[in-house]
Amino acid sequence: MTDPKPDAETSVDELFEEWREEEGHVDLSDLRWSDGIVFTIFWALFAVVFLQFYTRYVLNNSFGWTEEIARYLLIGVTFVGAVTAMRKGSHIAVEALLVFLPKGPRHWLLVVIDGIVAAFCGFLTWYAYQLGRRAPGMIMSIDVPKKYIYWAVALALLAMTIHAA
């Protein structure tokens, strides 16, 4: 007869198996069309950075436009991805004190916090739009007005404001 494992080891093994099962299942039920936008921007960023790497280190003759376009695509991934995080409620937050509050005050504190976040995102939306109106010049490498970058950020901030509200 073999000796059974101690309880501590069994519980760690069981927890590990539960974790593996949870990690093996990918839930795609909460995806929206805006998630497709950030996914597309991300893969465009990947392609541009790979092209930059390949032309610089393999061909020893890099394209000049890849660095600037990668910068703007990274801005796009950041702000459009922030819309997804706002929709899902997965932005980083400090919740240390919230767990000690009773349910009623916790709810109202979260409502106030969401209101502050919505107001802040709304202000940033207005500010990004104003920057786009006043943005001088063109993107150097592709001859597109810089105002479109600011307006894309303003649209993402507007979507964040709507989700926060």
C-alpha positions as CSV (number, residue, x, y, z in Angstrom):
1,M,0.0,0.0,0.0
2,T,1.4,3.4,-0.9
3,D,1.4,6.3,1.4
4,P,-1.0,9.1,0.5
5,K,0.5,12.5,-0.1
6,P,0.3,15.0,2.7
7,D,-2.6,17.5,2.7
8,A,-0.4,20.5,1.9
9,E,1.0,18.8,-1.2
10,T,-2.4,17.5,-2.3
11,S,-3.9,21.0,-2.1
12,V,-1.0,22.6,-4.0
13,D,-1.4,19.9,-6.7
14,E,-5.1,20.4,-6.9
15,L,-4.7,24.2,-7.1
16,F,-2.2,23.8,-9.8
17,E,-4.5,21.5,-11.8
18,E,-7.4,24.0,-11.4
19,W,-5.1,26.8,-12.6
20,R,-4.1,24.8,-15.6
21,E,-7.7,24.1,-16.5
22,E,-8.6,27.8,-16.1
23,E,-5.6,28.9,-18.2
24,G,-6.4,26.3,-20.9
25,H,-9.9,27.8,-21.4
26,V,-9.9,31.2,-23.3
27,D,-13.2,33.0,-23.0
28,L,-13.8,35.0,-26.1
29,S,-17.5,35.8,-25.3
30,D,-16.9,39.3,-24.2
31,L,-15.1,40.5,-27.4
32,R,-16.5,43.5,-29.3
33,W,-15.7,45.1,-32.7
34,S,-13.5,47.7,-31.0
35,D,-11.3,44.8,-29.8
36,G,-10.7,43.9,-33.4
37,I,-9.5,47.5,-34.1
38,V,-6.8,47.2,-31.3
39,F,-5.9,43.7,-32.5
40,T,-5.4,45.0,-36.1
41,I,-3.3,48.0,-34.9
42,F,-1.2,45.7,-32.7
43,W,-0.4,43.4,-35.6
44,A,0.4,46.3,-37.9
45,L,2.8,47.5,-35.2
46,F,4.3,44.1,-35.1
47,A,4.8,44.0,-38.9
48,V,6.3,47.5,-38.9
49,V,8.8,46.8,-36.1
50,F,9.7,43.4,-37.7
51,L,10.3,45.2,-41.0
52,Q,12.5,47.8,-39.2
53,F,14.5,45.0,-37.5
54,Y,14.9,43.0,-40.7
55,T,15.9,45.9,-42.9
56,R,18.3,47.3,-40.3
57,Y,20.1,44.2,-39.1
58,V,19.7,41.8,-42.0
59,L,19.9,44.1,-45.0
60,N,21.9,46.8,-43.3
61,N,19.8,49.5,-44.9
62,S,16.7,50.4,-42.8
63,F,13.6,52.2,-44.0
64,G,13.4,55.7,-42.6
65,W,9.6,55.7,-42.1
66,T,9.3,52.6,-39.9
67,E,10.4,54.2,-36.6
68,E,7.9,57.1,-36.9
69,I,5.0,54.8,-38.0
70,A,5.8,52.4,-35.2
71,R,5.6,55.3,-32.7
72,Y,2.1,56.3,-33.9
73,L,0.9,52.7,-34.0
74,L,2.1,52.3,-30.4
75,I,0.0,55.4,-29.5
76,G,-3.0,53.8,-31.2
77,V,-2.5,50.5,-29.4
78,T,-2.3,52.3,-26.1
79,F,-5.4,54.5,-26.4
80,V,-7.6,52.0,-28.3
81,G,-6.5,49.3,-25.9
82,A,-7.4,51.6,-23.0
83,V,-11.0,51.7,-24.3
84,T,-11.2,47.9,-24.0
85,A,-9.7,48.0,-20.5
86,M,-12.2,50.7,-19.5
87,R,-15.1,48.7,-21.0
88,K,-14.0,45.6,-19.1
89,G,-13.1,47.5,-15.9
90,S,-9.6,46.1,-15.9
91,H,-7.6,49.2,-15.5
92,I,-5.1,49.2,-12.6
93,A,-6.7,50.4,-9.4
94,V,-5.7,50.4,-5.7
95,E,-8.5,48.5,-3.9
96,A,-6.8,48.0,-0.6
97,L,-9.2,50.2,1.4
98,L,-12.3,49.3,-0.6
99,V,-12.3,45.7,0.8
100,F,-12.8,47.1,4.3
101,L,-15.8,49.3,3.5
102,P,-19.3,48.0,3.9
103,K,-21.3,47.4,0.7
104,G,-23.3,50.6,0.7
105,P,-20.4,53.1,1.1
106,R,-18.2,51.0,-1.2
107,H,-20.8,51.3,-3.9
108,W,-21.1,55.1,-3.6
109,L,-17.4,55.5,-3.4
110,L,-17.0,53.6,-6.7
111,V,-19.8,55.8,-8.3
112,V,-17.8,58.9,-7.2
113,I,-14.6,57.4,-8.6
114,D,-16.3,56.6,-11.9
115,G,-17.6,60.1,-12.1
116,I,-14.2,61.6,-11.5
117,V,-12.7,59.2,-14.2
118,A,-15.4,60.2,-16.7
119,A,-14.9,63.9,-16.1
120,F,-11.1,63.5,-16.4
121,C,-11.4,61.5,-19.7
122,G,-14.0,64.0,-20.9
123,F,-11.5,66.9,-20.3
124,L,-8.7,65.0,-22.0
125,T,-11.1,64.4,-25.0
126,W,-11.7,68.1,-25.3
127,Y,-8.0,68.9,-24.9
128,A,-6.9,66.2,-27.5
129,Y,-9.5,67.6,-30.0
130,Q,-8.2,71.2,-29.4
131,L,-4.6,69.9,-30.0
132,G,-5.7,68.3,-33.2
133,R,-7.2,71.6,-34.4
134,R,-4.0,73.5,-33.7
135,A,-1.5,70.8,-34.7
136,P,0.9,72.2,-37.3
137,G,2.5,70.2,-40.0
138,M,2.5,66.8,-41.5
139,I,3.8,63.4,-40.4
140,M,7.3,63.5,-41.9
141,S,7.4,60.0,-43.4
142,I,4.0,59.6,-45.0
143,D,2.7,63.1,-45.7
144,V,-0.4,62.9,-43.5
145,P,-1.5,65.8,-41.2
146,K,-0.6,65.3,-37.6
147,K,-4.0,66.4,-36.5
148,Y,-5.4,62.9,-37.4
149,I,-3.2,61.4,-34.7
150,Y,-4.6,63.8,-32.1
151,W,-8.2,63.2,-33.3
152,A,-7.8,59.4,-33.1
153,V,-6.6,59.9,-29.5
154,A,-9.6,62.2,-28.9
155,L,-12.0,59.5,-30.3
156,A,-10.5,56.8,-28.0
157,L,-10.7,59.2,-25.0
158,L,-14.4,59.9,-25.9
159,A,-15.1,56.2,-26.0
160,M,-13.4,55.9,-22.6
161,T,-15.5,58.7,-21.3
162,I,-18.7,57.0,-22.5
163,H,-17.6,53.7,-20.8
164,A,-16.7,55.4,-17.6
165,A,-20.0,57.3,-17.5
